[in-house]
């Protein structure tokens, strides 16, 4: 979910953002009309990077997803500047000791999904550059290799790895700085390698925002990023400073995130025009803007094929209401409501069943978070009443001219 301290509520797009989005939309209309596609209906499930360790785990996950009636698996392969596939750019994840385990989880996932008629979308955390109780123990990870790409506050202090307060200590993602052109270029390069080397059906972007929410209760999060290079870029673009025009500063940071989405969309169109590009987004667009995420603008401009609002709430009424702003800016085929099943009490599962029915009625689609809760010893999946008639092939793909 998207939470954070308030900055500028629902800022309007600045001129830079409008030009960026309009240009991307025009380019798509001129050069990509034959490749624009719709997918649906998605009956999806998020599989986190913590849900598998071996090749047998991956195959079992795909078998469970098929038998449960899902047709789309969002399979997480990048979490914090480390990956769960063979990359020439980024190191392996901590789960594999930062070294090749002798098999490729993503390659197995693609093979096992496709042989079962499932669509496999590679799910990636975009902005996080590291997370842990301390710095990474390997020197080739981003945290050590490019410290200048991370967040710094107005005093030149690097974003901390651990946070203390309220009687607790927690670690949290330290973020890459999307305001820097070299960071955006690096992310595009990493994801280009992914989409060009694996026969995935989609690329699913998560944390396509600033992860700037408080980590512990009462924490005052600095106004990141305040490094000299970022401030110089902002002044060059606007003639302002964050202090003289806080609203412009917020809009500019939002525009940098949108610019990265546009860059990724351009890369995907050139590399794999059949690929579905989607993004997990906050359920309330105005709150998401506090994290400089403008998912509705991405949909309007055609920068993503689908948005997955993480509509995690125990309220049926609120779940339906929070779909309204998304459906006002695009057709239902571009909205895949996310439904939480992390709490598997009888009451919560009853609510989830009603939310699935609402999602079906309003969009025809849904995605459940997450796999581990559904297929634990309690077999919560058996309580959701997924329709046997839905247990069929991958989502259709339709070219729209």
N, C-alpha and C positions, 0 to 999 in steps of 0.2 A: 504494500500500500504506500501511498505518497503522503508523508507527513513532513512538517517543517515549520520553522518560525516564519511569521509573516514578514514580507518585505514590501512589495508594491502590489496590491490586489489587482488581479486581472489587467495588467498593463496592455495597452494597445500596441500593435506592431509598429515599430519605427520604420522610417523610409528604407533603411537597409534591409529589414526583414521583408517588407512588401516587395521590393525589387528582386530580392533573392527568390522568394516563393513564386512570384509572377514569372520570372525567367525560367525557373525549373519547370513550371507548368507548361509554358509555351514550348520549351524544348521537347517535352513529352508529347504534346499535341502534334508537333511538326515531325518528330523523328521516330516516335514509338507507338503510333496509333495501332499498328498491327499487332504489337506485342502486349498491349495492355490487357490484363486478364482479371477475371473475378474467380474466386474460389468459394465453394459452399455446397451444401452446408457443412461446416466444420463441427465435428464432435471430438473435441480435443482434450488432452491431458498434459500437464507440465510434469516432466521427469527431471528432477534436480540432479546435479553432479554428485550428490551424496547417496543416490539410490543404487549405484552400481559400482562394482570394483573389478569384476572379471568379465570375460566374454560370455560366460554362461549366465551371469546376471543380466546382461543386455538382452540375450536371446529370451530369457524368461520374462523380462519386462515386456517385450514385444508380443509374446504369446498371451500374456495377461491382458494387454491393451486390446488385442484383437478379440479375445473371447468376451470382454466386457462391453463391446459395442462401440469402442472408439474407432475413428478412422484417421486421426491426426495425432502425432506424438511430437511434442516440443521437447527436444532432448538437449539438456544443457551440456555444453562442451567448453565454455570459457567462463571463468568466475572472477578472477582478480589478477589479470595479466599472466595467467598460466592456463594451460589448455589440456583437454583430454582427447587429443588426436595428434597425429604426426605432423608437426609444424617445423618449418625451417626458420621461423621467426621467434616464437615464444616457447618457453620451457614447459615441460610437463607439470601437471598439478601436484600439490602436496600428497594427494591420495596415492600417487605412484612414486613417491620419494623423489620427485623432480627429475625422473629419468624414464626412458622408454620401458614399459612393462613387458614388451615382447608381443603385444597385440595392439590393435587400433580400435578403441571403443566406438568411435564414430563410424568407421568402415563397417564394423559388425552391425551397428544399429541400422545403417542404411540397408544393408543386405537383408537383415532379419525383418525389418519393417516392410520392405518391398515384396518379399516373398509371401507376406501375409496380407498384401493389399493395403498397407498403411502408408500414409504420407509422413515423411520424416523431415521435420524442420529443425535446423541447428539453432539452438537457443544460446545467446551470448550476452553476458554482462558487458556493456560497452565502456562506461566511464571508470569503474573501479580498477585501480592499479595494483592494489595489494590489500590483504587483510590477514591479521594474525596477532598473536600476543607480542610479537617483536618483528624486526625486519626479516626479510627472506634470507634463508641460510645459503642461498646461491647468488653469485655475483652477477650472473647474466640476466637476472630479473629486472624489470623496469625500475623498481624502487631504487636500485643501486646504479643501473646503467644510465638512467636519465632522470636524475633528481630534479632537474630544472623543469620537467614536464608536469610536476605535481603542484598542489596548492600551497601557497604561502600567504600569511596574513600581512596586515599593514606594517608590522614590526619585523618582517623578514623571517618569521618563525614558520617552519614547515608544519603542515597539518599533522596532528599527533596520531599515532597508531592506537594507543589506548586512552580511555577516558575514565575519569574517576568522579564520583559525586553521588549523593544520596545513599551513601553506604555501599556502593557497588562500583566495580570496575569492569569495563567492557572494551573490547576492540571493535573497530568498525572499518568500513572501506576507506582507504585513502585514495583520493580521486585524481585521475588525470585531468588536465586543464584543457577543455575543448576550445578555449579562446585562442590558443596558439595554433597557427596553421600547420606547424610540424607535427603536432599531436593528432590533428584531424587526418593528415596524410598518413601517419603511422597506422591509425585505426583502419582506414580504408585499405591499406596494404595487408594488414592482418586478415581482414575479412575477405579480401579478394583471394588470398591464398585458400581460404576455406571454401568459398563457393566455386572456385575454379578446379579444385582437386577432388571434390566429393559430390556424388550424385544425389545431393539433398534436394528436397522439393521446396524448401523455404528457408529463409533466414529470419530469425525472430530476435528483435533487438530489445533488451531489457536494460534498465538503468540508463536509458537515453535521456539523461537529465543530470542536474547537480545533486549528488547525494549529500545534501546540506542540512538534514534534519538533526535535531539534538540526539545524542547517543544515550545520555543519562539524564534523569529528571533535573530540570533547572539549569541545564547547560546553556551558556550563551555562545552560540556558534559565530565565529568571526565572519566578516563579509568577504568571503573568498571569491576569486583570487585577487590578491593585491600586489603581486610581483611587479617589478618595474616594466618588464616587457609587455605584460597584459595592459597595464595602465597606459603605456605609450601607444599601443594599438587602439585603445578606446579613444584617447585624445586625438589620434590621427583621423579616426573615423567620424568623430562628433565635435571635436574642439572643446570637449568638456572633461571634467573630472567627476568621479563618483560623488564627491561632496557638493559640487556646484549643481549637478543634475542627477539625483538618485534615480528618477524615473527613466531617464535615458540609459543609465548604467544597467538597470534591470532589463530594459528592452534589448540592449545590445548583447547582453549575455544570453538572452533567449534566442536572439538571432544567430549566435554562434552555434548553439545546439542544433537549430534548424539547418544551418549551413552544413553541418556534419551529416544530417539526415539526407540532405540533397546530394552531397558528395557520394554517399553510400548508394543512393538510388541510381545515380549516374553510372557508378561502377557496376551495379547489378545488371542494369539494362544493357550495358556493353558486353558483359561477361556471360550472363545467363538470363536472357530476356524472358525465359519461361519460369523463372524463380519467383516465388511469392515472398515479398518483403513486408514484414509486419512488425509491430511494436507493441510492447506492453506499456500501458499508460495509466496514469492516475484516474480514478473514477470520476472525480470532480475537476473539470478543466481549469477552473479558477484557482483551486488549491495547487494543481500541478504547475501553474505558472510561477508559484513561489519557488519552484525548483527549476524554473526556466525551461519548462517543457510545454510546448504548444501543439499538442497532438491533433487538435481540430484543424489547425492551419496545415499540418502535414497531409491530412486527409483531403482538405479542400484543394490543395495544389497537386494531389496525386503523387506525393513523395513516398507514401507507403500504400500498399494494397489493402491493408487491414489494420485496424486498431483493436487491441485486446484490453478494454477497460478492466482493471483489477477491482471488480465491484464486490469486494469482500465485506459483507455486512450480515448480521443476524436478522435484519429486518427485510421482510418480503417487499413492503411498500417502498422502502428506501432503495432497494435494489432496482426496482422498476423505474423509479423516478430518476435515478442517476444515469439511466440509459438515454433519457430525453435529449440532453445537449449533444450527444453523439449522433443520434438519429436525425437531428435537425440539420446536420451538415453533410450527411452522406446517406446512401442507401443502406438498407439492413445487411446487404452482402458484405459490407466493409467493416461491420462491427461484430466482434466475437466476444460476448460477455464472459468475463472471468468469474468463476464461482468458487468460494473457499469451502473445502471439506477437511480443513486441518483439525477441527474439533469434531470428533465422530460420535458425540452423544446422540441418543435417539432423537432428541428434540432438534438438534442442529441438522441432522440428516433429513429430518422431515422438512425443515426450512429449505435445505438445498434442493430437495425434490421439487418444491414449489418454484424455486428460482429457476431450475432447469426448464420447467414448463413455461415460465414467463419468457425466458430466453428463446425457447423454441417458437413461441407465438410471435415475438416481436422481431426476431432476427433470423430464426431458423437454425441458430448456431449456439455453441457454448464451449467453454474450456474449463476444466476442473483443476484446482490447485489443492493438493498435488498427489502424485502417484503413491507415495509412501503411506499416506493416510488411508487411501482406498484399499490397498492390498496388504495391509498389516494383518496380524492374527485375527483381528475382529472382522475382516472382510467387509468393510463398510460399503464397498462397491455393490454388494448384494442387496443393500437397503435402498439404493437409489432408483430402482425401477427403470433402468435404461431399456429402451424398447428393442426386442429381438429383431424387429424389422429394420433397425438402423445398422445392423451388423453387416455392412457390405463394403464395397471397394473404396478406394481413396476418393477425396473430394474431386468433383469435376473441375476442369479448367476450361474457360470459355474465352476465346479471343473476341474483343469488342472493337469494332471499327468506328 
